[in-house]
Structure formats: C-alpha cells, structure tokens
Amino acid sequence: MIDLPVLETKAPQKIDVLFIHPGSCHAVYQDLGRDLSALEPPVLAALFATYVRNKGLTTDIIDAPVHNINAAQVADIVCQHFQPVLVVVVVYGFQPSASTQTMTAAGEICREIKNRKYALKIMMTGTHPAALPERTMLEEAIDFVSDREGPISIYQTARCLKDGLKDGIAAGIGKSVHSDISESTDEYASIPNLWYRKNDEIHRAESTALINDLDREMPIPAWDLLPMEKYRAHNWHCFENISERQPYASIYTSLGCPYKCAFCCINAPFGKPSYRMWSPETIIKQIDVLVRQYGVKNIKIADEMFVLNRQHVLSLCDLLIERGYDLNIWAYARVDTVKDEYLDKLRKAGFRWLALGIESGSNHVRDGVEKGRFGIPEIINTVRKIQDAGINVIGNYIFGLPDDSDDTMKETLALAQEANCEFANFYSAMAYPGSKLYDVALAKGLSLPDTWLAYSQHSYHCQPLPTAALSAGQVLKFRDDAFMTYYTNPGYLEYVRKKFGIEVVQHIEQMTKIQLERKIY
C-alpha cells in the first residue's frame, strides 16, 4: 500500500497491475460529501487485486476519493512512483450501484496519465464500461475495456503485456493515447471479454463464462492495500452511535442479481442476470479479518440482494452468532424476500439495518419497472415486522419512473411518511447505461444527460429521466422538496428522538440545512 498523500522520494516501484479507484466525493455529493456520506472502500478493486496476486502478479491500489486527490495528482503518483505493466481503472459505483457518475473522474485520470507520455497501458472495467464498451473505447484515453466482471481479462492482459515486454514483442507499443498492437500479431484476440485496438480498429475478443468458484479465486479482498482506517460509514448507519462511524468496511457475499428491475444496471458486467455466492465459511473469514485485524464494527453487505437465499442467509447468521461479535451490519432486502424466520437470527447476528427497495407508492408504477407484485399493505407490514424485530429500516424510493405523474409521486411521498422508516433515500429515476430504462430512453429519443456527472443523484449537474407527464426539472424539484418534507416532519423527528436520542435529531437538523445546488431548476 502506498503512503498518500505524502510520498517519499524514491525510485519508481515496478509492479504488474496498478488498480485505481476514481471519484470525487464533492463532485458526486456536493457538500453532503464533506461529513454525511460514506467513504466506501473499493471492495471490488480489492477483490480483483486478490485474484491477480493469487496468480503470481504484483499489485497495488490507489484510492483517489479517500485520499481526496485529483486526476493530476493520481497521474503524478502513477507515473513517478510506479512502473506498472497495466493500469486498471475500476469504475464501480456506490450511489446507488451505478458507476456512470464516476466516469467523469475516471476519464480525467486516464487523460492525465496519457498526457505524461509514459506509454502506460490502461484498461477500464466496471458497470459503465461493461454497459458501453465500444463508446468507452472511442471516447476515453484508454487501451482496453473489459465488458464483464474484469478479473480474467485483467490478469490475461497483464500477463500478455508482461510476457511481451520480456520477449521484446511490445517494443514501441503505447506511443500514443490510442496505440495499436503490432500489425503482425494479435496477441489479445484470445483474451476473453476484452475490447482492444488493432490497426486503428476496435476489436472484441470472445466472451466467456464468469468466475464461479469465488471462494477459490477471490477469497478475501486485499485490504492490506487499502488505508482501512480512513473509511467512514453512512451517517444513518450509525444512528445508534453517531460518533463512531469509523472504522468501516464493505463486503460482498454474492455477485449479480436474479431480478431484472428496469431502472437497475447491476447486471451489465454479467451479460444477463447472474447470481453467485461465496460460501458462508469464506465470508466469516473475511469478517474475522476485519474485526480482529482492523477493528471494524460497521459493515455494509454490498450485495444487490442479500436477504434472498435461505441457506446462505441463515448459515452466515449462525456463524456470526457463534462469534459473538458486536457488529453494526446493514444489507439490502426486498419486501417479498424478508421472511419471518430470518429476522430473529439477523438481529442476533448483528444486522442493525435492512434497506428495502420500495421505489413507488403506486402499484401501476412499480409494475411498469418490474418491481415485484406487492402492494402498500405488504410494504407497511414488512417494514413493521422488521422494526418489531429490533432492526432499523432504510426505505429507498424513486421519483420520475416512466409511468409517474405528479399525483403518483405524491403517493410515493405519502407512503414514505406512512412507513416512517428510520431513514429514507429519495432518488430520481435515471436512465443508467446498462439498464432497460436507458434502452427505452434511446428508442424514444428522450433527453439524456450530456455529461456523465449529470447521472449523479446529488450533483449540481443532475439530470433525471423525464416522463410523459413531467420534465426532468420537475422530477428533480419534487425529489428535493420531498427530502425536506420527510426530514423536517415533526412526527418523524419525534420518532427518531425516542429511538436514537436528541443528538441524532440535531444531526438530521444539520443535514437539512445543507442545500443542494441544481442546474436545471
């Protein structure tokens, strides 16, 4: 792990694969990013580092957001303090799972590296590059894109480059931003899921199956390559102890999602709905390391859907209960996946929060985006039984879904207030690349953002999807007003005071004083 931002003067470190986590908290969250948002560890970059390291390659990670360094500073570190065979920019997102809003920062980093004329090879991988691989190759200062998960393509590309350097084949490669491989050879053609250039043309290698043996290939993230003491939990995650948001970590217990919600882009790197799990035994080893080595108590289960597979959920709970750790865990669930038999064990295992994708108060609007066959009574009943089990609920709601009108968005806000979850996320519908909404928006010629940063929910440039009845500005204004309505509601604040104390109420009051600036209204 490199020591940032202060670097000793020393000879550049030769390394096979250098991973970069791009991003800017302020650009994505505005002033909310200063203290309130989470600082998430790039767990997928850490898993990919484990994959290549287990296969004999040397590796390291630069996490730009947690060190608060800009693109030029990242490029200086890459070029002056490393001699990487391959630079991999891992573009996965946390807000929500989409990574499109991170592409602005990712692209700036790649351009800064190329501008330094060090002839370094750069690959992009992640949700957005997988959704738009050819466009990413055309628009960004990179040499490769992996249009699936990444590890297989990353390892084989680095291996190919490294072997080529040994044999002298790669001499002269990388003289320009969009350099070609040798005209007489096509050594990248056999690398699965890889987009690359040859003779000024973009080529794509054959697709291949995803990694299935997660326990063997990526057992434990390379946390030793990350500044674990710097990561910070969401403010709401620690309402039960608002002053202890660090240390913090996130883990995956599964990859992919079996559902096909129209607004979600999570399956872009998988080609189709895919769901694979680490074994509970491997997951508990990850948690053991986090607790015993790094003192982590606050943990996010980053799976798109954790509360789903009965054996998976209950087996992990049993192992956690045996350990007796005092943990503060949160995970995603669906209204129709939360079973009564789960709740007691989840609570005893340390699950303090479940996040429910409620999305809309209108059955018609939810049906339009394939979001379950449940109504308001089922939603309220699920929220209450989770709360009765001693677990807090964060409700996720979306305004501006395709069938939304002003009336249906008011129904959604009314449902949020009736549910009165301990916390609520209010989003605007975005046509994220890789989602069905993006394909529909293109087919209908709907106005889409002209900058990737405008896909960020909280950014100044935010531009959500318009509906037949509402402009993008109307949707965003409703969302922002709904946020203030919810968090200034006396009934909600009194509930929070009784459950978490006056300090958390004061924290929420400070949160509502932060006004997001918006370009479109």
HELIX and SHEET records of a PDB file:
HELIX    1   1 CYS A   25  TYR A   29  1                                   5    
HELIX    2   2 LEU A   32  ASP A   35  1                                   4    
HELIX    3   3 VAL A   43  ASN A   54  1                                  12    
HELIX    4   4 ALA A   64  HIS A   67  1                                   4    
HELIX    5   5 ALA A   71  HIS A   81  1                                  11    
HELIX    6   6 THR A  100  THR A  102  5                                   3    
HELIX    7   7 MET A  103  ASN A  115  1                                  13    
HELIX    8   8 THR A  127  ALA A  131  1                                   5    
HELIX    9   9 PRO A  133  GLU A  139  1                                   7    
HELIX   10  10 PRO A  151  ASP A  167  1                                  17    
HELIX   11  11 LEU A  214  GLU A  217  1                                   4    
HELIX   12  12 TRP A  223  LEU A  225  5                                   3    
HELIX   13  13 MET A  228  LYS A  230  5                                   3    
HELIX   14  14 TRP A  236  ASN A  241  5                                   6    
HELIX   15  15 ALA A  268  PHE A  270  5                                   3    
HELIX   16  16 PRO A  280  TYR A  294  1                                  15    
HELIX   17  17 ARG A  310  ARG A  323  1                                  14    
HELIX   18  18 ASP A  340  ALA A  349  1                                  10    
HELIX   19  19 ASN A  363  GLY A  368  1                                   6    
HELIX   20  20 ILE A  376  ASP A  388  1                                  13    
HELIX   21  21 ASP A  406  ALA A  419  1                                  14    
HELIX   22  22 LYS A  436  LYS A  444  1                                   9    
HELIX   23  23 TRP A  452  TYR A  455  5                                   4    
HELIX   24  24 ALA A  472  TYR A  487  1                                  16    
HELIX   25  25 PRO A  490  PHE A  500  1                                  11    
HELIX   26  26 ILE A  502  THR A  512  1                                  11    
SHEET    1   A 7 THR A  59  ASP A  63  0                                        
SHEET    2   A 7 GLN A  13  HIS A  21  1                                        
SHEET    3   A 7 PHE A  82  VAL A  91  1                                        
SHEET    4   A 7 ILE A 122  GLY A 126  1                                        
SHEET    5   A 7 PHE A 144  SER A 146  1                                        
SHEET    6   A 7 LEU A 194  LYS A 198 -1                                        
SHEET    7   A 7 GLU A 201  ARG A 204 -1                                        
SHEET    1   B 6 TYR A 248  ILE A 251  0                                        
SHEET    2   B 6 ASN A 298  ILE A 301  1                                        
SHEET    3   B 6 ASN A 328  ALA A 333  1                                        
SHEET    4   B 6 PHE A 351  GLU A 359  1                                        
SHEET    5   B 6 ASN A 392  PHE A 399  1                                        
SHEET    6   B 6 PHE A 423  SER A 428  1                                        
SHEET    1   C 2 SER A 254  CYS A 257  0                                        
SHEET    2   C 2 SER A 274  MET A 277 -1                                        
END                                                                             
